[in-house]
Structures are given as structure tokens and as C-alpha cells.
Amino acid sequence: MAATNGKLLLLVLLLSTAGCEAEHRRPANVYIPNGYVGWVRIEYEVKGAPELERDFFGPWEYQRFPKSGLLRTSSKLNDGAASVNYFYYSDGGEKSLPYEMVNGGIISWCVKKLDHSYFERDFLTFFVGPKEEYEKHKHELERFRKGDCVYVVNSLDDLPKVGNLSRQ
């Protein structure tokens, strides 16, 4: 009987911990198409889009960007900081993407419309590629900066255009 009660208690603790974990951002493994250079964006809570893959008991969330550089998901962008690992992927497998290849970027919480309201969709956008290439394109985002974590844009269409520059 004690063993059964112990298993039941363990199950309740695991489920309650999993419930609490859902309120905070999870650490993420981010997968970018091999050779991609340019802006990428992930948009959250998009109706009809698939949820992000997540470990059931583990902490990881998996963000696999398509070749277009725009990932849409029905998953919610939760609060809090989380660690991120970056990878290039191809049919041949995956390889680490060095952190110095991830430059600039913002989260929707730092972006407001001209009327000071927030956008109806949460997002993250950042640049993937060598620092020299980022320097050529950082103005596409920086022109909207009004302060530390304060950007003002007319619409989401004003954000840097996603797309692989190495194919242009």
C-alpha cells in the first residue's frame, strides 16, 4: 500500500511540476536551414499552425525554421528567460551553429505600434550569419529603435524581411 501511495505522490508531483513549467519559457534547440544567411522570425499563437515540438517530461522546445525563414506556430510565447542552442540542419544531419552567427534581434514585448499599443501576435526575430553580413543589414531593425528594448513600427510588415540572402 505504501508503494502505491508513493507512486501516486510521484505522479502528482510530476504532473504539477509539468503544469508549472508550462507557464515559463523552455530552453530551446533552434534549427536553421544549412547555409541560411538573413533574418528569421518565429510568430506565436497563429491559428491553424502546428504547435512546437516539446519534450514531454524534459525541458526542451524544438524550433525548426523552414527554408523561408518564417516559422509560424500555434504555441504560446511564455514569459521568462531561457537558454538556446543553435544548429544548422540539412538532409545530412545537424551541426552546431556558433553563437557569433546569431546577431541582433528583438522580442515582440519590445515592439509597439505608433499608438503605443502592442501587436496582437508575439514574435522573435534575429539575424543569422557572419557579423560582417549582419553589419550590412542591422539598419533594417535598428532604424526603429527608440531606446533600450523600445522599438516603434507601423506594422509587422515593417520588420526586417525574412529570407535567405545567400540565394539572392
C-alpha positions in Angstrom: 0.0 0.0 0.0 2.8 2.4 0.9 4.5 1.7 -2.5 1.2 2.6 -4.3 0.8 5.8 -2.3 4.4 6.7 -3.1 3.9 6.1 -6.9 0.7 8.2 -6.7 2.5 11.0 -4.9 5.3 10.9 -7.5 2.8 11.1 -10.4 1.0 14.1 -8.8 4.4 15.9 -8.3 5.4 15.3 -11.9 2.1 16.5 -13.2 2.1 19.6 -11.0 5.7 20.4 -12.0 4.9 20.0 -15.7 1.9 22.3 -15.2 4.1 25.0 -13.6 6.7 24.6 -16.3 4.2 25.4 -19.0 4.0 29.0 -17.7 7.6 29.8 -18.3 9.8 29.7 -21.4 11.5 26.5 -22.1 15.1 26.1 -23.2 15.1 25.8 -27.0 17.0 24.0 -29.7 16.7 26.2 -32.7 17.3 24.7 -36.2 18.2 26.9 -39.2 18.5 25.5 -42.8 22.1 24.9 -43.6 23.8 27.9 -45.3 21.0 30.3 -44.4 22.0 33.9 -44.0 19.5 36.6 -43.2 16.6 37.5 -40.9 14.4 34.8 -39.4 11.2 35.2 -37.4 9.0 33.0 -35.3 5.4 34.0 -34.9 3.4 32.6 -32.0 -0.3 31.8 -31.5 -1.0 31.6 -35.2 -4.4 29.8 -35.6 -4.1 26.6 -37.6 -0.3 26.4 -37.3 1.3 23.4 -35.7 2.5 23.5 -32.1 6.2 23.5 -31.4 7.6 20.1 -30.6 8.4 19.7 -26.9 9.8 17.1 -24.6 7.0 15.6 -22.5 9.0 15.4 -19.3 12.2 17.2 -20.3 12.6 20.9 -20.6 13.3 21.3 -24.3 11.4 23.0 -27.1 12.3 22.5 -30.7 12.1 25.3 -33.3 12.8 24.1 -36.8 12.7 27.0 -39.3 11.7 26.3 -42.8 13.8 27.4 -45.8 11.7 30.6 -46.0 13.0 31.7 -42.6 9.5 32.3 -41.2 8.2 29.8 -38.6 4.6 30.1 -37.5 3.3 28.1 -34.6 0.1 27.9 -32.5 2.3 27.6 -29.4 2.4 30.5 -26.9 5.5 32.6 -26.2 5.8 32.3 -22.4 7.5 34.7 -20.1 11.0 34.4 -18.7 14.5 33.8 -19.9 15.6 30.5 -21.4 18.8 29.1 -22.8 19.1 28.5 -26.5 21.2 26.1 -28.6 21.5 26.9 -32.3 22.0 24.3 -35.1 22.2 24.3 -38.9 20.3 21.4 -40.4 20.1 19.6 -43.7 19.2 16.2 -45.1 22.7 15.1 -44.0 22.1 15.9 -40.3 22.8 18.7 -37.9 25.8 20.7 -36.9 26.2 23.4 -34.2 25.7 27.0 -35.3 28.3 29.2 -33.5 26.7 31.9 -31.3 28.6 34.6 -33.2 26.5 33.7 -36.2 23.3 34.8 -34.3 23.2 38.6 -34.3 20.7 41.4 -33.4 17.2 40.6 -32.7 14.1 41.6 -30.7 11.1 40.1 -29.0 7.6 41.4 -29.5 7.4 42.7 -25.9 9.9 45.4 -27.0 7.9 46.5 -30.1 5.0 48.9 -30.1 2.8 50.4 -32.8 2.8 54.2 -33.3 -0.2 54.5 -30.9 1.9 52.8 -28.2 -0.2 49.6 -28.3 1.4 46.1 -28.7 0.9 43.9 -31.7 -1.7 41.1 -31.5 0.9 38.5 -32.2 4.0 37.6 -30.2 7.2 37.0 -32.2 11.0 36.8 -32.1 13.2 37.9 -34.9 17.0 37.8 -35.3 19.8 37.7 -37.9 21.7 34.5 -38.8 25.1 34.9 -40.5 28.5 36.3 -40.2 29.0 39.6 -38.2 30.1 41.3 -41.4 26.9 40.4 -43.2 24.8 41.5 -40.1 26.5 44.9 -40.2 25.2 45.4 -43.7 21.6 44.7 -42.6 21.3 45.8 -39.0 19.8 49.1 -40.0 16.7 47.2 -41.2 15.9 46.8 -37.5 17.9 49.5 -35.8 16.0 52.3 -37.6 13.0 51.5 -35.4 14.9 51.7 -32.1 13.8 54.4 -29.7 15.6 53.2 -26.6 16.7 50.2 -24.7 14.1 47.5 -25.6 11.9 50.1 -27.3 11.1 49.8 -31.0 8.2 51.6 -32.8 6.9 50.3 -36.1 3.7 50.8 -38.1 3.0 47.2 -38.8 4.7 43.8 -38.7 5.4 44.2 -42.4 7.9 46.9 -41.4 10.1 44.5 -39.6 13.2 43.2 -41.4 12.2 40.9 -44.3 12.9 37.3 -43.6 14.6 35.3 -46.3 17.9 33.7 -47.2 20.2 36.3 -48.6 22.7 33.7 -49.8 20.2 32.7 -52.5 19.7 36.3 -53.9 
